[in-house]
């Protein structure tokens, strides 16, 4: 979802630059001197229109808080999958969690804390990915429930360190008591959708 919007923003920006450059070139070389003000006015109007479109598209992109709800959703479900020892499902939710953390960093790679200092969220996310997330991936591949729980708790500690560094210590993640999703069957022995007859 993010890539198409980002592509459109880049394309619109490039178009705006081309319009300005083309207008300048057209006004100075090809157009008669009397037409130059009209060409410049047309180019200015097109640039303004493109800037408005870019602003509207930017308003459609979810902010970091919205993206983090996706992280919480998938990471909570990961714990439920581990508890049921549903390893393919756990691996799926881990991958989704990791992708969503990357999305959150793309949405806002740097934050300022209460003291006005910049916090490099990309670096923090990278350390979590190279540390606890990697350990979770190994533990899931090994089907080691105890190690998964340990790595899960370490990941939560890393998440809280990021929240604290960002000036949001009140965002205290914890081990979930149940999965976020109710429509997915976490039982690894389930063979079909549970549909009442």
C-alpha positions as CSV (number, residue, x, y, z in Angstrom):
1,X,0.0,0.0,0.0
2,X,2.8,2.4,0.8
3,X,4.8,1.8,-2.4
4,X,2.1,2.9,-4.8
5,X,1.5,6.1,-2.9
6,X,5.2,6.8,-2.6
7,X,5.6,6.1,-6.3
8,X,2.8,8.6,-7.1
9,X,4.3,11.2,-4.9
10,X,7.7,10.8,-6.7
11,X,6.0,10.9,-10.1
12,X,4.1,14.0,-9.3
13,X,7.2,15.7,-7.9
14,X,9.1,14.8,-11.1
15,X,6.2,16.1,-13.2
16,X,6.2,19.4,-11.3
17,X,9.9,19.8,-11.9
18,X,9.5,19.0,-15.6
19,X,6.7,21.5,-15.9
20,X,8.8,24.2,-14.4
21,X,11.8,23.4,-16.5
22,X,9.8,23.1,-19.6
23,X,8.0,26.3,-18.9
24,X,11.3,28.1,-18.4
25,X,12.7,26.6,-21.6
26,X,9.6,27.1,-23.6
27,X,9.3,30.7,-22.4
28,X,12.9,31.6,-23.2
29,X,13.5,29.8,-26.4
30,X,10.4,28.7,-28.3
31,X,7.7,31.2,-27.2
32,X,7.6,34.8,-28.4
33,X,8.4,37.3,-25.7
34,X,4.8,38.3,-25.6
35,X,3.8,34.7,-24.7
36,X,6.4,34.4,-21.9
37,X,4.1,35.7,-19.0
38,X,1.3,33.3,-20.1
39,X,3.6,30.3,-20.2
40,X,5.0,31.2,-16.8
41,X,1.5,31.6,-15.4
42,X,0.4,28.3,-16.9
43,X,3.5,26.5,-15.5
44,X,2.9,28.1,-12.1
45,X,-0.7,27.0,-12.0
46,X,0.3,23.5,-12.9
47,X,2.9,23.4,-10.2
48,X,0.5,24.7,-7.7
49,X,-2.1,22.0,-8.7
50,X,0.5,19.3,-8.4
51,X,1.6,20.5,-5.0
52,X,-2.0,20.4,-3.9
53,X,-2.3,16.8,-5.2
54,X,0.9,15.8,-3.4
55,X,-0.4,17.3,-0.1
56,X,-3.7,15.4,-0.5
57,X,-1.9,12.1,-1.2
58,X,0.4,12.7,1.8
59,X,-2.7,13.1,4.0
60,X,-3.8,9.6,2.9
61,X,-0.6,7.9,4.2
62,X,-1.0,6.4,7.7
63,X,1.0,8.0,10.4
64,X,3.4,6.0,12.6
65,X,0.9,5.5,15.4
66,X,-1.5,3.9,12.9
67,X,1.2,1.7,11.6
68,X,2.2,0.6,15.1
69,X,-1.3,-0.8,15.6
70,X,-0.5,-3.2,12.9
71,X,2.8,-4.2,14.7
72,X,0.8,-4.8,17.9
73,X,-1.8,-6.8,16.1
74,X,0.7,-9.2,14.4
75,X,3.1,-9.4,17.4
76,X,0.2,-10.3,19.7
77,X,-0.9,-13.0,17.3
78,X,2.7,-14.3,17.1
79,X,2.6,-15.0,20.8
80,X,-0.7,-16.9,20.5
81,X,0.8,-19.0,17.7
82,X,3.9,-19.8,19.8
83,X,1.7,-20.9,22.7
84,X,-0.2,-23.3,20.4
85,X,3.1,-24.4,18.8
86,X,1.7,-23.5,15.4
87,X,5.1,-22.8,13.9
88,X,4.1,-21.9,10.3
89,X,1.6,-19.4,11.7
90,X,4.2,-18.1,14.2
91,X,6.6,-17.6,11.3
92,X,3.9,-15.7,9.3
93,X,3.1,-13.4,12.2
94,X,6.8,-12.7,12.8
95,X,7.4,-11.8,9.2
96,X,4.3,-9.5,9.3
97,X,5.6,-7.9,12.5
98,X,9.0,-7.3,11.0
99,X,7.6,-5.8,7.8
100,X,5.3,-3.5,9.9
101,X,8.2,-2.2,12.0
102,X,10.0,-1.3,8.8
103,X,6.9,0.4,7.6
104,X,6.7,2.4,10.8
105,X,10.3,3.5,10.4
106,X,9.6,4.6,6.8
107,X,6.7,6.6,8.1
108,X,8.9,8.4,10.6
109,X,12.6,7.5,10.7
110,X,13.6,10.1,13.2
111,X,11.7,11.4,16.2
112,X,12.5,14.2,18.6
113,X,12.3,13.5,22.3
114,X,11.1,15.9,25.0
115,X,14.6,17.5,25.1
116,X,14.5,18.2,21.4
117,X,17.1,15.6,20.6
118,X,16.8,13.4,17.5
119,X,16.1,9.7,18.1
120,X,17.2,7.5,15.2
121,X,14.3,5.0,15.0
122,X,15.8,3.3,12.0
123,X,18.9,2.4,14.0
124,X,16.8,1.1,16.9
125,X,14.6,-1.0,14.6
126,X,17.7,-2.4,12.9
127,X,19.1,-3.5,16.3
128,X,15.9,-5.2,17.2
129,X,15.8,-6.9,13.8
130,X,19.4,-8.1,14.1
131,X,18.9,-9.2,17.8
132,X,15.6,-10.4,19.2
133,X,13.7,-10.8,15.9
134,X,16.6,-12.9,14.6
135,X,16.5,-15.0,17.8
136,X,12.7,-15.4,17.4
137,X,13.2,-16.5,13.8
138,X,15.7,-19.2,14.9
139,X,13.6,-20.4,17.8
140,X,10.5,-20.7,15.5
141,X,12.6,-22.6,13.0
142,X,13.8,-24.9,15.8
143,X,10.2,-25.2,17.2
144,X,11.6,-24.2,20.6
145,X,8.7,-22.8,22.6
146,X,10.8,-21.8,25.6
147,X,13.4,-20.0,23.5
148,X,10.6,-18.2,21.6
149,X,9.1,-16.9,24.8
150,X,12.5,-15.6,25.9
151,X,13.2,-13.9,22.6
152,X,9.6,-12.5,22.6
153,X,10.2,-10.9,26.0
154,X,13.5,-9.5,24.8
155,X,11.8,-8.0,21.8
156,X,9.3,-6.4,24.1
157,X,12.1,-4.9,26.1
158,X,13.6,-3.5,22.9
159,X,10.3,-2.0,21.9
160,X,10.0,-0.4,25.3
161,X,13.5,1.0,25.1
162,X,12.5,2.6,21.7
163,X,9.3,4.0,23.3
164,X,11.3,5.4,26.2
165,X,14.0,6.9,23.9
166,X,11.2,8.6,21.9
167,X,9.8,10.2,25.0
168,X,6.8,7.8,25.3
169,X,7.5,5.7,28.4
170,X,3.8,5.3,29.0
171,X,3.7,2.9,26.0
172,X,4.6,-0.2,28.0
173,X,4.2,-3.4,25.9
174,X,3.5,-6.6,27.7
175,X,3.1,-10.3,27.0
176,X,-0.5,-10.7,25.6
177,X,-3.0,-12.8,27.4
178,X,-4.7,-13.8,24.2
179,X,-4.3,-13.2,20.4
180,X,-5.7,-10.1,18.8
181,X,-7.5,-12.0,16.1
182,X,-10.5,-14.3,16.7
183,X,-11.2,-15.5,13.2
184,X,-8.0,-17.4,12.8
185,X,-7.8,-20.9,14.2
186,X,-4.5,-21.2,16.1
187,X,-4.7,-25.0,16.5
188,X,-2.0,-26.5,14.3
189,X,-4.0,-29.7,14.0
190,X,-7.0,-27.9,12.4
191,X,-7.4,-29.1,8.8
192,X,-10.3,-26.9,7.5
193,X,-12.2,-23.8,8.3
194,X,-14.5,-24.3,11.3
195,X,-17.8,-23.5,9.7
196,X,-21.0,-24.4,11.7
197,X,-23.4,-26.7,9.8
